[in-house]
C-alpha cells in the first residue's frame, strides 16, 4: 500500500511504500505528529495514522472521508 504524508494544510509532502517510510521521513525532518497525517493513496480511502487533520482534510486531499471505526 502506498502511503502519503500530508501536512496540516492538506498538501502532500511525501509518499512511500508504507506507513514506516512516511514515519521515517517525519522523524528525519523533525515533524511534529500533531501537524501531519498519513493516508493510503490507492484503493479504498483509509485514514492510516496521525491526527493533524480535521475531518474535512481527506476531502481536501481528494481521498474521500476517513473510515469510521
N, C-alpha and C positions, 0 to 999 in steps of 0.2 A: 504494500500500500504506500503510495506516495503521500507524504505529509507536508503541509505548508505552515510556516510560521508567519503570522500576521501581527502587525503592531496594533496599538490601541486605536488607530485611525482607520483600520481595515486595509492597510497596504501590505501586500505580500513582500516579505523581507528575505525569505529563504525557503527553499524546498529541498527535501531529501528523501531517501528510500523509506525512512520510517521515523517514528517519534524520537528515537535516540539520536539520529542525525540532527534533528532540529534542536533538541536539548543541548547537544554538544556545541552547536552554533551559538545558542543563547549564553551558554557558560563562557565560551571563548570571548564574547563581546561584553560580558558582564550585564546582560539584560535582566531586569527585574521581572520575575514571573508574573507579577500583577499587571505588567504592561504589554504582554503578548498572549496570543492564543495559538493553539495548534489545531489544524483541521485536515481531514482526509481530502485530497484533491481530486480523486477519481472514485467512481462508484457511488453508492448511496452516501449522501452528505452525512457526516458524523463529526460531532464536536469531540475532538480527541483529548485535549488537555488544555489547561490554562484558564484563567479567569479574568483576563484583561479586557474582555469584551462585554458589551451589553447584549441583551437577547437579540437585538436587531443586527448585530455585527455580521453574522453569517450571510444575511441577505445583502449587506453592503458588499461583501466579498464575492457575491454571486453563487453562493453554495447552498442556498436554501436555509431552512431552520435547523437548529441543533436537535438531535434526537432527545426525546423525553425518556427519563429513566423509569 
